[in-house]
């Protein structure tokens, strides 16, 4: 089963072995698949920006023409907060979809 965040604490990919880099790419592909299924969009943006949080992490943002920030970036902008119940429901759906799709061996080969 896939274990997200399995990599030792590091600031960037430079500190990963080649096998870990390949696994990170598989996990990004899994996250993209989950996001596209749950949040249909025209474009996704994948970014590793660690200026504010100096730890390796990846952002996957689904974008649609006409979204509140289109075509600008979403960084350092806030269009509003989710209602706590709505936020909990979205998180539960994401977790369930990750769990379902992560069973596919193509996403976990380390």
C-alpha angles and dihedrals in degrees: 000000000000117000111200118209090024094142119100115257107284137153098224147002092266089083095053124094116241090255090053090050091053090049091050089054090051090051091049088052089052092050091049090051092051093047094048091050096048099033108031109208144163096236138012124206120212116195141164105205113163103167096110097029109036095204127097108266136145129224119210112186124182112216134194129183106260097029111140094264100036123169095002124080121273095225117119093003130110123198094179142295128278120247106257093242092048090047092051091050093050092048091049091052092049092049092048093049092047090051092049097046096039089070088075106100092218088076098051122047105140 
